[in-house]
Amino acid sequence: MEKENLGTHNLSHSMVHYLLTIHKLKEGRGFARVTDIAKELNLTKGSVSTALNGLKKKNLVKEEEDCKFLILSDAGHVEVHRILSSRTLLFYFLRDFVGVDEKTAELDSCKMEHLLSEETGLKFFNFMKKIACSCNNTEDDRPNFSTSLDLCNFKNAKDFMAEQVGDKYLPAN
């Protein structure tokens, strides 16, 4: 993933929810319409249309040519995977390392997910892998941190981001 493609869209919390909802609907149903997004987010179609215009201007969302279905652009997909990666890492860090309860970890990771820069996200992945993954450390080296997120399955942060489709512990939006 190229540096200029990640985290450069200055997205608000609500914009992130629109992107994640389009992703969720497209993955789950095969399509996403303004009506579906409005229903999913409990908003009016008018407010959804207005917000989507902003995401279209940022080239994150577009309409399929032969219909009104919404899809994520390539940049939109990259952004969704970056956000999901940040949310997943933050959730497990807050729950497993900091020790907050699961509900608080869900809420706080949702609030912070879009605020992490690309650099912080990449270094955060490396930090968590280093302190929690036994594949990189001997017993003598390894700090007393553990998490149920198995980071050993990923060669690097780029691979982790590419695999993110959500997490069973996290809400989809």
N, C-alpha and C positions, 0 to 999 in steps of 0.2 A: 504494500500500500504506500503510495507516494505521500510524502509529508503534506503537500499542498491540498490534498484531497480530504484530509481528516481534520475535523474540528474547526473549520474555517467559516462556518455558516452562521455563527452567532444566533443560535436558536433559543427561543424562550422555552420555558417549561411546557406551555400549552402546544407549541409547535412540535415539540418532541412527541407529545401524546398523539398528535395527528399522524405523524410519520409511523409511530409504532402501531397505531390502529390500522392504517393502510396495510402495513406489513402483515399484521395478524389476520386481517380479513382476506387478503390475497392468498396467504398461506393456508388458511382454514377453509375458505369457500371457493377460492379461485378467482374472486373478483372483489372489488371495493367500489362502492358508489357513495355519493354525497349522503344519500338517505341512510345507508348502512353506518357510515361514520357518525352521523348525527345521532342515530339510535344508540350506537355503542358508547358514545361519550355523553349522552343525555343532553344534547344541544340542539339548537334549531338548524335547519338546513341552510338558512341565510348566513348564520355566523360561521358555519363550516365552510361554505363557499367563499366567504371573505378570507378566512384563514388560509384556505387552499391556494388562493390567488397569490398570497405572499410566498408560499412554498414553491409555487410554480415559477415565480420570479427568481427565486434562489436556485432554480433548476434541480430541485429535489423531487418534485412530483410532476407527472404529466398525465395526459389522457390518452388512452389507446386510440389509434387513428380511426377505427371503424365503429367505435361506440363511445359512450361516456364513462367507461370504467377507468378508475384511477390506478396508476401504477407508479412505483418508485423509479426514478431515473437511476443510472449507475451510481451517480454521486449520492442519491438518496439511499441506495442499498448500503453503500460504504458508511454513511452516517448512521443508519440504523444498527449496523453491526458494531460500530464504535460505541454507540450509546448502550446497546445491550451488553457489550463487554465491560464497559465502565460500571453499569448497574450490577452485573454479576459479581465483579471483583469487590465493589463497595459493599454489597450485601454480605458476602462471606467474611470480609475483613471486619465489618462492624459486628456481626453476630459471633464469629468464631474467635477473633483476635481481641476485639475490644470488649466483647461480652454483653452487648445490649440484647434485649429480647428480639425475637424474630419479627414481630410486627413493627417495632421501631426500626430495625434494620431495613425492612421493606420500604417503609415510608421515607427514611433518610436517604437510602440509595436512589430512590426515585427522584428525590429533590436535587441530588448532586450529580446524577449521571451525565447530564449534558454540559456540566461546567468544567469537567476535566479536559485539559488540553491534551493533544496527541502525545506530547513529550511525557506528561505526568502519567497518562494511561499506560504507556509502554514501560516506563520505569516502575510503576505500581505493580504491573504484572510480574516483572523481573524480581522485584522485592518480595512479593508474596510467594513466588515460586522458590526463591532462595531460602526463605525462612520456614516454609511448610512442606517442601517436596523432598522426600527422602532420597530421590534419585540423584540429587545434586550434593548431598551432604552425608558425611559419616555421622554416626551417633555422637561422636565427640564434638563435631562442628555444629550440629543441628540445635537451634534454639528450641525452647519448649513451646512451640506453636504448632497447632494442627488445625486442619480444616477438612470438611467433607468434600470440598471442591478439589478434584484431582488435577492439578496443574501439570503433573508429570506426563500426561498424555499429549502435551503440546510442546513442540520444539521451541517455539518462540511466541511473542505476543501477536505477531501477524497471523500465525496459524490459529491462535485462540480467537482472535476477532473474526476470522473467516468462518469459524464453526458456530458462532453465536446465533441462535434462533430464539433465545429466551431461556428461561430456567424454570424448572418445575416448582421451585420455591418462590418464584417471583410472579406478581401479576403481570399480565400481558400489556397492560396500559396503565 
